[in-house]
């Protein structure tokens, strides 16, 4: 396959050999590593707060530093992998991830933990685009690639499921730093195995790597995220430290896009965004994460601080969500072939919005059946949406730019997640703080301190004691539940907006057609080993489409159906 090199005498299948499923297994373990770290800290947040006593802003940075730093560097490392080798970047990411995990586990101050989380973000930025781009290289056939992506996303759900449960167990029996130590033995296993088994693959390698452009993209994304984060914690839009990063970030991103359009060999060919399928899939990923990731952190606080569950019990309560996501990933390839990207993404958004609205029935008392039903629908709907969006985006991009395309997808995911925490956190704070004014007998300074978070409100209430402490505790608990309901409604609105956006996706999954050639520049071509366009057109001309192919049925048939057909079906948009 184009862009793939073989090192040494070991057989490394990169485009159809039996070893490609072994490669998928290794890539899934890589994803498991990153998915664990993204969720394992959530149930440890109360323990971190009690031990390190971070401020509200520091706590947000402890949670957000990993996804936000990762988001800002994905384009840099994704395109670097296309040039110097994706496996090489992946292995370096593994090493950095292990070192950062050790630093985080031993952190004694909020500043050190934030720095370690940022370093984990650098490692994650090296790992994530490399895994997706290697997967794109070793599975040139779209049917098999859809199956591989389904397995890949199901493993992500396994990591999300294992993270809270494992984190809850470790926090309950050891200390919060142990949630980071679990990365180290996994690193010790995956690093040598990956070095032996993974194929080295590159893009076209035409022209020099645009270092200036990569740094502009990283600084631009980081500036935008910093500004949004400050808005999320209650700072005004016109404050210099808020509007400054926003304006600088936006300016750098505009300059980055203009620079890429002028260059003969850009880091990312911006013509990909002219394709409705690619741009819509990216937008759907952002909207899904924008609406939902902030809810996970809020849900953990609800389970622990409102319902009084232990960290381990909290992790177990989240299992239905992640098991449902695993089921959606495992069946995603079949579903995509049967209903097509448009319906799969659109109905995934609708199901997820319904789940979010169902969860507005949560109150001050535990309702396990309601929570389980809501979490099952939430996990299945979200994973259905993300699977179809990722598959459509990755298949629309040429193989030579797989790293850049994967980086765009992962940037969308991480940026949406970070912005979601900031946006929904801002909504939560705006709805939560006013409710504390009704606490009678509570000094103004105590109410101000309690407005930062429910955890701090409980600490202030314990320090006050007596009737004033009880009043503050009750008011904070009621206000938090009210804020949760408001946040859920905002999230549902964003999800329904995503369902409307999905109408621009194609109706069916086309396994035969290459991405369309674009004018004025050299075409974006996928140089995979496949039949020529002339052969496909000739075959279609010899066998006209039957009546059933004019309807909204998938052009990408299952293997048994394809064996009996003379040519691929046509794509209906």
C-alpha positions in Angstrom: 0.0 0.0 0.0 1.2 3.5 -0.8 2.9 5.3 2.1 3.9 2.1 3.9 7.4 0.9 4.4 8.6 -2.3 5.8 11.4 -2.5 8.3 13.6 -5.5 8.6 12.7 -9.0 7.6 9.6 -9.4 9.7 6.4 -9.6 7.7 4.3 -6.5 8.5 0.9 -6.6 6.8 -0.2 -3.1 5.9 -2.9 -3.6 3.4 -4.7 -6.8 3.4 -2.4 -9.4 5.1 -3.5 -11.6 8.0 -1.3 -9.5 10.4 -3.6 -6.5 10.1 -5.9 -7.9 12.8 -2.9 -8.3 15.1 -2.0 -4.7 14.4 -5.6 -3.7 15.3 -5.2 -5.5 18.6 -2.0 -3.5 19.4 -3.7 -0.3 18.4 -6.7 -1.1 20.6 -4.4 -1.5 23.6 -2.9 1.9 22.8 -6.4 3.4 22.8 -7.2 1.7 26.0 -4.3 3.4 27.6 -5.5 6.9 26.6 -9.2 6.2 27.3 -8.3 5.0 30.8 -6.4 8.2 31.6 -9.3 10.3 30.3 -11.8 8.9 32.7 -9.9 7.4 35.6 -9.4 10.8 37.3 -13.1 11.7 37.4 -14.0 9.6 40.4 -10.8 10.8 42.1 -11.7 14.5 41.9 -13.2 14.6 45.4 -10.1 12.9 46.9 -7.8 15.2 45.0 -9.8 18.2 46.3 -9.5 17.0 49.9 -5.8 16.2 49.7 -4.3 19.0 47.6 -6.9 21.7 48.3 -6.9 23.2 44.8 -8.8 26.4 44.1 -11.8 26.2 41.8 -9.7 27.3 38.8 -6.9 24.8 39.7 -9.4 22.0 39.9 -10.6 22.8 36.5 -7.1 22.8 35.2 -6.3 19.5 36.8 -9.2 18.0 34.9 -8.8 20.0 31.7 -5.1 20.3 31.2 -4.9 16.8 29.6 -7.6 17.2 27.0 -6.8 20.9 26.2 -3.0 20.4 25.7 -3.7 17.2 23.8 -6.1 19.1 21.5 -3.7 21.9 20.8 -0.9 19.5 19.7 -2.8 16.9 17.7 -2.3 18.6 14.4 1.4 19.1 15.1 2.1 15.5 15.9 -0.5 14.0 13.4 1.1 15.8 10.5 4.6 15.1 11.9 3.8 11.3 11.8 2.8 11.6 8.2 6.3 12.9 7.5 8.7 11.0 9.8 6.7 7.9 10.5 3.6 7.2 12.5 5.0 4.3 14.5 8.0 6.4 15.5 5.8 9.2 16.9 3.5 6.6 18.6 6.5 5.0 20.4 7.8 8.3 21.6 4.3 9.1 22.9 4.2 5.9 24.9 7.5 6.8 26.6 6.3 10.3 27.5 3.0 9.0 28.7 4.7 6.7 31.2 7.0 9.4 32.6 4.1 11.8 33.0 2.1 9.2 34.8 4.8 8.7 37.4 5.1 12.5 38.0 1.3 12.8 38.4 1.1 9.9 40.9 3.8 11.5 43.1 2.5 15.1 42.8 2.2 16.9 46.2 0.8 20.3 44.9 -1.9 21.3 42.5 0.7 23.0 40.2 2.8 19.8 39.9 -0.3 17.7 39.1 -1.4 20.2 36.5 2.0 20.1 34.9 1.9 16.3 34.8 -1.5 16.3 33.3 -0.3 18.7 30.6 2.6 16.3 29.9 0.2 13.5 29.6 -1.6 15.6 27.1 1.5 15.9 25.0 1.9 12.1 25.1 -1.8 11.6 24.2 -1.4 14.0 21.2 1.4 11.8 19.9 -0.6 8.5 20.4 -4.1 9.3 19.2 -3.6 10.4 15.6 -1.0 7.8 15.1 -3.3 4.9 16.0 -6.1 6.1 13.7 -3.7 6.8 10.8 -2.1 3.4 11.1 -5.5 1.8 11.2 -6.4 3.8 8.0 -3.2 2.4 6.4 -3.6 -1.3 7.2 -7.3 -1.5 6.4 -7.7 -0.1 2.8 -11.1 -1.8 2.2 -13.9 0.3 3.7 -16.0 -2.7 4.8 -13.1 -4.1 6.9 -12.1 -0.6 8.0 -15.6 0.0 9.4 -15.4 -3.2 11.3 -12.0 -2.2 12.6 -13.2 1.2 13.7 -16.2 -0.4 15.4 -13.8 -2.6 17.4 -11.6 0.4 18.1 -14.4 2.5 19.4 -15.8 -0.5 21.5 -12.4 -0.7 23.1 -12.6 3.0 23.9 -15.8 2.3 25.7 -14.1 -0.5 27.6 -11.5 2.0 28.7 -14.2 4.4 29.7 -16.0 1.7 31.7 -12.8 0.4 33.3 -11.5 3.8 34.2 -14.1 4.9 36.8 -14.5 1.4 38.3 -10.7 0.9 38.5 -10.2 4.4 39.7 -12.9 4.1 42.3 -11.4 0.8 43.6 -7.9 2.4 43.8 -9.1 5.6 45.5 -11.1 3.6 48.0 -8.3 1.2 48.9 -5.1 3.2 48.3 -4.8 6.9 47.4 -5.7 9.1 44.5 -2.2 9.0 42.9 -2.6 5.3 42.3 -5.0 6.0 39.4 -2.0 7.2 37.4 0.3 4.3 38.4 -1.8 1.8 36.4 -0.4 3.4 33.2 3.1 2.3 34.0 2.8 -1.5 33.7 0.6 -1.1 30.6 3.4 1.0 29.1 6.0 -1.6 30.0 4.0 -4.1 28.0 2.8 -2.1 25.0 6.1 -0.3 24.2 8.2 -3.4 23.2 5.2 -5.2 21.6 4.4 -2.1 19.4 8.0 -1.8 18.4 8.0 -5.4 17.1 4.6 -5.7 15.5 3.4 -2.3 14.3 4.2 -1.3 10.7 5.9 1.9 9.9 3.8 4.0 7.6 4.2 7.5 6.2 2.4 9.9 3.9 3.7 11.1 0.6 6.6 13.0 2.2 6.4 15.7 -0.6 8.0 18.9 0.4 9.3 20.1 3.8 7.3 19.8 7.0 5.8 23.2 7.8 7.1 23.7 11.3 5.8 27.3 11.5 2.4 26.2 10.4 2.3 23.4 13.0 3.2 25.8 15.8 0.7 28.4 14.6 -2.1 25.7 14.7 -1.0 24.6 18.2 -0.9 28.2 19.6 -4.2 29.1 17.9 -6.1 26.1 19.3 -4.5 26.7 22.8 -5.4 30.4 22.7 -9.0 29.7 21.8 -9.3 27.1 24.5 -7.7 29.3 27.2 -10.2 32.0 26.5 -13.1 29.6 26.6 -11.9 28.2 29.9 -11.8 31.6 31.5 -15.4 32.2 30.3 -16.3 28.9 31.7 -15.1 29.8 35.2 -17.0 33.0 35.3 -14.6 35.6 34.0 -16.0 38.4 31.8 -15.6 38.4 28.0 -14.1 41.8 28.0 -11.4 41.0 30.5 -8.0 41.3 28.9 -6.9 37.8 30.0 -10.1 36.4 28.5 -10.5 38.3 25.2 -6.7 38.4 24.6 -6.2 34.6 24.2 -9.5 34.4 22.2 -8.5 37.1 19.7 -4.9 35.8 19.4 -6.0 32.3 18.9 -8.6 33.2 16.3 -6.1 35.3 14.4 -3.5 32.5 14.4 -6.0 30.0 13.2 -7.1 32.3 10.3 -3.4 32.8 9.4 -2.8 29.1 9.6 -5.7 28.4 7.1 -4.4 31.1 4.7 -0.9 29.7 5.0 -2.0 26.2 4.2 -4.0 27.3 1.2 -1.0 29.1 -0.3 1.6 26.3 0.2 2.3 23.8 -2.5 2.7 21.1 0.2 0.4 22.0 3.1 0.3 20.3 6.5 -3.5 19.8 6.0 -5.1 20.3 2.6 -8.0 22.6 3.5 -9.9 21.3 0.4 -11.0 18.4 2.5 -13.3 20.8 4.3 -15.0 21.6 1.0 -16.4 18.1 1.1 -19.7 18.1 2.9 -19.2 14.7 4.4 -15.8 15.5 5.9 -16.8 18.9 7.3 -20.2 17.7 8.6 -18.6 14.7 10.3 -16.1 17.0 12.1 -18.8 19.3 13.2 -20.9 16.4 14.6 -17.9 15.2 16.6 -17.5 18.7 18.1 -21.2 19.0 18.9 -21.4 15.5 20.5 -18.5 16.2 22.8 -19.5 19.8 23.5 -22.9 18.5 24.8 -21.8 15.5 26.8 -18.3 15.5 28.3 -19.1 18.2 30.8 -22.1 16.1 31.9 -19.9 13.2 32.9 -17.9 15.3 35.4 -21.2 16.8 36.8 -22.8 13.3 37.0 -19.9 12.0 39.0 -20.3 14.9 41.5 -24.0 14.2 41.6 -23.5 10.5 42.4 -20.9 11.2 45.1 -22.0 14.4 46.7 -25.8 14.4 46.3 -26.5 10.7 46.5 -23.5 10.0 48.8 -22.1 7.0 46.8 -18.5 5.9 47.3 -16.0 6.3 44.4 -16.3 2.5 43.7 -20.1 2.6 43.7 -19.9 5.7 41.4 -17.8 3.8 39.0 -20.2 0.8 39.0 -23.2 3.1 38.4 -21.5 4.4 35.2 -21.0 0.8 33.9 -24.3 0.7 32.0 -23.3 3.8 30.0 -20.0 2.3 28.9 -21.3 -1.2 28.3 -24.0 0.3 26.0 -21.3 2.2 24.2 -19.4 -1.0 23.7 -22.4 -2.6 22.2 -22.9 0.3 19.8 -19.2 0.2 18.7 -19.3 -3.6 18.2 -22.4 -3.4 16.0 -21.5 -0.1 14.4 -20.2 -1.5 11.1 -23.4 -3.6 10.5 -25.6 -0.7 11.4 -23.7 1.7 9.2 -24.1 -0.6 6.2 -27.8 -1.0 6.8 -28.9 2.5 7.5 -26.1 4.8 6.2 -24.2 7.7 7.8 -27.0 10.2 7.7 -29.6 8.2 9.7 -27.0 6.7 12.0 -25.6 10.0 13.1 -28.9 11.8 13.2 -30.8 9.1 15.2 -27.8 8.7 17.4 -28.1 12.4 18.4 -31.9 12.0 18.9 -31.5 9.0 21.1 -28.8 10.7 23.2 -31.0 13.9 23.5 -33.9 11.7 24.7 -31.6 10.1 27.3 -30.4 13.5 28.6 -34.0 14.7 28.9 -34.9 11.5 30.8 -32.1 12.2 33.3 -33.8 15.6 34.2 -36.0 13.4 36.4 -33.1 12.9 38.7 -33.6 14.5 42.1 -32.4 14.5 45.7 -33.0 10.8 46.1 -31.5 7.8 44.4 -33.5 6.3 41.5 -31.3 3.5 40.2 -33.6 2.2 37.5 -34.0 5.7 36.0 -30.3 6.3 36.1 -29.6 2.9 34.5 -32.1 3.5 31.7 -30.8 7.0 31.0 -27.1 5.9 31.0 -27.8 3.0 28.7 -29.5 5.3 26.1 -26.8 7.9 26.6 -24.0 5.5 26.0 -25.6 3.8 23.0 -26.7 7.0 21.3 -23.4 8.8 21.8 -21.2 5.9 20.6 -23.5 5.4 17.5 -23.0 9.1 16.6 -19.3 9.1 17.1 -18.7 5.9 15.3 -20.5 6.9 12.1 -19.0 10.4 12.2 -15.4 9.1 12.6 -15.8 6.4 9.9 -17.3 8.9 7.5 -14.5 11.5 8.2 -11.7 9.0 8.0 -12.9 7.3 4.8 -13.4 10.7 3.1 -9.7 11.6 3.6 -6.9 10.2 1.3 -4.6 7.6 2.8 -1.5 9.9 2.3 -3.1 12.5 4.6 -4.4 10.0 7.2 -2.4 11.5 10.0 -3.6 15.0 9.3 -7.2 13.8 9.0 -7.0 11.8 12.2 -5.5 14.8 13.9 -8.5 16.9 12.8 -10.9 14.3 14.1 -9.1 14.0 17.4 -8.7 17.8 17.7 -12.5 18.1 17.2 -13.1 15.5 19.9 -10.7 17.0 22.5 -11.6 20.6 21.7 -15.3 19.8 21.9 -14.7 18.0 25.2 -12.7 20.9 26.7 -15.1 23.5 25.5 -18.0 21.3 26.8 -16.6 21.3 30.3 -16.1 25.0 30.1 -19.5 25.8 28.6 -21.6 23.4 30.7 -19.6 24.2 33.7 -20.4 27.9 33.1 -24.1 27.0 32.8 -23.9 24.9 35.9 -22.2 27.7 37.9 -24.7 30.3 36.7 -27.6 28.1 37.8 -26.0 26.9 41.0 -24.7 30.0 42.7 -27.9 32.1 43.0 -29.6 29.3 45.0 -27.3 29.9 47.9 -28.7 33.3 48.7 -31.7 31.6 50.4 -29.5 30.0 53.1 -30.5 31.8 56.3 -28.0 32.8 58.9 -25.0 32.1 56.6 -22.4 34.9 56.4 -21.8 36.5 53.0 -18.1 35.3 52.9 -19.2 31.7 53.5 -21.8 31.9 50.8 -19.2 33.3 48.4 -16.8 30.4 49.2 -19.6 27.9 48.8 -20.6 29.2 45.4 -17.4 27.7 43.8 -18.6 24.1 44.0 -20.8 21.7 45.9 -17.7 20.1 47.4 -16.5 23.4 48.8 -20.0 24.2 50.1 -20.0 21.0 52.1 -16.6 22.0 53.6 -17.8 25.5 54.5 -21.0 24.0 56.0 -18.9 21.6 58.1 -16.8 24.5 59.3 -19.8 26.6 60.2 -21.7 23.9 62.0 -25.0 24.4 63.8 -28.2 25.6 62.1 -26.2 27.8 59.7 -24.1 24.9 58.4 -27.2 22.7 58.0 -29.0 25.5 56.1 -26.0 26.0 53.8 -25.7 22.3 53.1 -29.4 21.9 52.2 -29.4 25.0 50.0 -26.2 23.9 48.2 -27.6 20.5 47.5 -30.9 21.8 46.2 -29.2 24.4 44.1 -26.8 21.8 42.6 -29.8 19.6 41.5 -31.5 22.6 39.9 -28.2 23.5 38.1 -27.9 19.9 36.9 -31.4 20.1 35.3 -30.7 23.3 33.5 -27.4 21.9 32.2 -29.1 18.8 30.9 -31.6 20.9 29.0 -28.8 23.0 27.4 -27.1 19.7 26.5 -30.2 18.3 24.9 -30.6 21.4 22.7 -27.0 21.0 21.5 -27.7 17.4 20.6 -30.8 18.2 18.6 -28.8 20.8 16.7 -26.3 18.0 15.9 -29.2 15.9 14.5 -30.1 18.7 12.1 -26.5 19.0 11.0 -26.4 15.3 10.2 -28.8 15.9 7.4 -25.8 17.0 5.2 -24.2 13.5 5.5 -24.7 11.0 2.7 -27.6 8.6 2.9 -25.6 5.5 2.2 -22.1 4.1 2.8 -20.3 3.9 -0.5 -17.4 1.4 -0.4 -16.2 1.9 -4.0 -15.9 5.6 -4.8 -12.7 7.5 -4.1 -12.9 10.9 -2.6 -13.9 13.4 -5.3 -11.1 15.2 -7.1 -10.9 18.9 -6.5 -10.1 21.6 -9.0 -7.2 24.0 -9.3 -4.6 21.9 -7.4 -3.2 18.4 -7.7 -6.1 16.1 -6.7 -6.2 14.5 -3.3 -5.8 10.9 -4.3 -5.8 7.8 -2.2 -3.2 5.5 -3.7 -4.6 2.3 -2.2 -4.4 -0.9 -4.2 -7.9 -0.9 -5.8 -9.5 -1.1 -9.2 -9.1 1.9 -11.4 -12.0 4.4 -11.9 -12.3 3.4 -15.6 -12.9 -0.2 -14.6 -15.5 0.8 -12.0 -17.3 3.0 -14.5 -17.2 0.3 -17.2 -18.7 -2.2 -14.8 -21.5 0.1 -13.7 -22.3 0.8 -17.3 -22.6 -2.9 -18.0 -25.0 -3.5 -15.1 -27.5 -0.8 -14.5 -28.8 -0.3 -11.0 -31.9 -2.2 -10.1 -35.0 -0.5 -8.6 -33.9 -1.4 -5.1 -30.7 0.6 -5.6 -32.5 3.8 -6.4 -33.9 3.8 -2.8 -32.1 4.8 0.4 -30.4 1.5 0.9 -26.7 1.1 1.6 -24.3 0.9 -1.4 -21.8 -0.9 0.9 -23.2 -4.4 1.0 -22.2 -7.1 3.4 -19.6 -9.5 2.0 -22.1 -12.2 1.1 -24.3 -9.7 -0.8 -21.3 -8.2 -2.6 -20.2 -11.6 -3.8 -23.3 -11.9 -5.9 -23.1 -8.5 -7.4 -21.3 -7.5 -10.6 -20.4 -4.1 -9.3 -20.7 -1.7 -6.4 -24.0 0.1 -5.8 -24.4 3.8 -6.3 -24.3 6.4 -3.5 -27.5 8.3 -2.9 -27.0 11.7 -1.3 
